[in-house]
């Protein structure tokens, strides 16, 4: 697979939680593509989705919190796909993210604006707020009508999740689908070749 980024999996544009889960993907050749592998990349990921202001600069601790939420969401999404009971630790982590969003707008005063209300925005609160939005989206996805259409890409080693747009859709991208079809065609060719050798 080339270094060209994969297009968003079906449903990832509508569900930021799905986009977060898919921000790390296993690729052929035992490679891992991770959009959150540094604080700078995690910051860019959040900014691109409008979850933090453009002048935000995440710390390693914040990046770690975000990748931790990604891990817990992946665990719960996989349980949904497999029809299993979700891990309680992962579920608790998602619920903690839901409740951490700062909600109090503080009263401030400046000569130019007079009294006004603002959200305090230390970086940790910005990340907690972003994580709450992501967790809220995950809760809506897992408890809504799209939950039954959530699946995992069928083109190993790709492990991205997607929302099936139709019953026969099993791949997160055309690229993954092409790879599976090419592998099947190659296997059929090899099988015919083996049959020909056996007939001789």
Secondary structure, 3 states (H helix, E strand, C coil): CCCCCCCCCCCCCCCHHHHHHCCEEEECCCEEEECCCCHHHHHHHHHHCCCCCCCCCCCHHHHHHHHHHHHHHHHHHHHHHHCCCCCHHHHHHHHHHHHCCCCCCEEEEECCCEEEEECCCCHHHHHHHHHHHHHHHHHHHHHCCCHHHEEECCCCCCCCEEECCCCCCCCCCHHHHHHHHHHHHHHHHHHHHHHHHHHC
